[in-house]
Amino acid sequence: AVVWGGARPAPGGYQATHATQQVQIQQLSGGTWQTLATVSVSKTTGYFETHIRFTSSGGLRLAYTYPSTELALPAGIASTTVYSRTVPVVAH
């Protein structure tokens, strides 16, 4: 399946650190979140597109961790992970 998404804060993270920003694609399976893939996002838009084969049905979300060295962030935000809303995935 094609998985497309974005991390809105990623371009700012790139500008602050000059490091490639990444998101984790996670699936809820058996009550726990498992990382299926880690993908790099566009340094200008924060978007990505990738292909993943889902072997089971469940929820899908993205996880983005703010860089620890991004000085423009409010206090306490650096190095924290934020999650997208969960969307259902049905494996065939």
Secondary structure, DSSP 8 states (H G I E B T S, - for coil): -EEEEE-TTHHHHHHHH-S--EEEEEEEETTEEEEEEEEE--TTT-EEEEE---SS-EEEEEEEE--TT-TTS-TTTTT-EEE---EEE---
